[in-house]
Each structure stands twice: as structure tokens, then as C-alpha cells.
Amino acid sequence: MAKRRKVSNLLGLAVLSTVSAKPMHPYEMASLMRARGKDRDMDIKWGSLYTVVGNLEKHGFLAVEGSARDGARPERTVYAITDAGRDELADWVRELVGVPERERPRFEAGLSVLGALGPDEVAALLRGRLDAMEREIAADRAALEAETEVPRLFLLEAEYDLAMRRAELAWVRGLLTEIEDGTLPHLDLWRSFHATGEMPPEIAELAERGAPED
């Protein structure tokens, strides 16, 4: 089970990781994190950056190092990671890597109520999803293969993302095949419901039972 952290926003994790290299001001943090694609690795809301930095300082994970001025721009506060911040960063990474936590993607939510649509419409939607995913995966795979000078250690999250999307692609393709060739169990009942508007007794009974608990 995930720990309750003083700063739980994953943007805080990204900030600690970024600042662990050297002290910097929030604008520099954001520029560097954007350049590294951190907003693809985790859900980042850039508007909360200064709040997160302030909370990290409040709890002793960051400390004010000084200030910096770039030309005519106003002075910016420079923050350095503290020993407590390095400990928090390491502990946070250990938890994320070592403790499995089930995540709920939006696609799974859609699948849970798929019966609201008819099989033919679902098949068309899945075909569109497959086409889009194949294009995205091909582009991301090419981009990853082009990163010949970046150590693999810094590309592992991109590798993992590709592997997960390839697995989803294979699963969606299999589901689409079952719908199109008529081998999906209870497909006839699904079609009947959308054709008549009446819930078949077999489906109604299953719905009343509810889903099995995890």
C-alpha cells in the first residue's frame, strides 16, 4: 500500500529528481522537466509547480539557496535539495518501483459499460482505436530507436510505455476479432438487447450478480 506522504503530488517527485542534480529556480525546473518529457511520464499540472515547490520547502525537502537574475527579468528564488529531500526521493522511488498498485485507465472504465453500445458500433470504435494506436506506437518506437546517444537507463520509462501499449494493442485486436467473427460469448444476446431494447433474462441475471471482487 502506498504511503501517505507530506507532499504526494507526483510533480514533487519530478522536482526532487530534477533539483538533485543542482540548485535551480522553478522556471529552470519546469524547462528541464519539459525537455525531458516528464509530463508524458506522469500527470503533471504545471500551474501547481510553485505550490508544490513551496510545500517541498515547507516540509524540509528543499531549501532556499539564493536568488538569480536573468537580464532584466525579476529575481528568481533558487532552491537546493536537502538531505531529507534526497531521502524522500529515494524512498518514493523505492515505493513506486517495488510496491505494485493497480491503476485504473480511462479505457478500462469504458470497457466496464461497453454494453451501452451495440456490437457493430463497438467494432467500429475499436478499429479506429487500433489505427490510432498503431500510428502512435510506430512513431514512438521510431523516436526511441533514434535515441542512440542516450543511455538506456534514461529511456526505460519509454520502453515500458511501448510494451504496455503493444499489449493493449494485441488485446484490443483480439476482442475486435471475436466481435467480427461472432465468437465472443453472448454476442447474440448483446445484439438482441440493442435490436429490441429488452434486456435478455440471462444478461439481467448476470448484471444482478455484480462483478466478482478483486
QUICOR-V450044 format. One record per run of one state. SS is the DSSP state (hx for helix, st for strand, lp for the rest). FROM is the first residue (numbers start at 1). LEN is the number of residues. If there is no record, write none. Layout:
{{SS | FROM | LEN} {SS | FROM | LEN}}
This chain:
{{lp | 1 | 9} {hx | 10 | 10} {lp | 20 | 4} {st | 24 | 2} {hx | 26 | 10} {lp | 36 | 2} {hx | 38 | 4} {lp | 42 | 4} {hx | 46 | 13} {lp | 59 | 3} {st | 62 | 7} {lp | 69 | 7} {st | 76 | 6} {lp | 82 | 1} {hx | 83 | 16} {lp | 99 | 7} {hx | 106 | 7} {lp | 113 | 1} {hx | 114 | 3} {lp | 117 | 2} {hx | 119 | 28} {lp | 147 | 5} {hx | 152 | 30} {lp | 182 | 5} {hx | 187 | 10} {lp | 197 | 4} {hx | 201 | 9} {lp | 210 | 5}}
